């Protein structure tokens, strides 16, 4: 069961990141807020089903970072430094 849940969460992560990378219309601050809310709902579901040890939540780390990236200001060099320190699970191309 844990492996199946982990694979499903991996697919959720992959499909969502691909949509973010390929569709500019979903790359907005409000989408970042919506993503973060949805991810927290998934994490709560894992906790409610006692599946937090399955490793499924760890598969969502790149998606969490992408959602945070959408919420950051991107105007100054300090903002760029924050992005670099925040996005450890994303590649340079993804950022």
Long-range contacts (C-beta under 8 A, 24 or more apart in sequence): 1-51, 1-54, 2-51, 2-53, 2-54, 2-55, 2-56, 3-54, 5-46, 5-51, 5-54, 5-56, 6-54, 6-55, 6-56, 6-59, 8-56, 9-42, 9-56, 9-57, 9-59, 9-60, 10-56, 10-59, 12-42, 12-60, 12-63, 13-59, 13-60, 13-62, 13-63, 16-63, 16-66, 17-62, 17-63, 17-66, 17-94, 20-66, 20-70, 21-94, 27-70, 28-70, 29-70, 29-71, 31-70, 32-66, 32-67, 32-68, 32-69, 32-70, 32-71, 33-67, 33-71, 35-63, 35-66, 35-67, 35-70, 36-64, 36-67, 36-68, 36-71, 39-63, 39-64, 39-67, 61-89, 62-89, 62-90, 62-94, 65-89, 65-90, 66-90, 66-94, 69-95
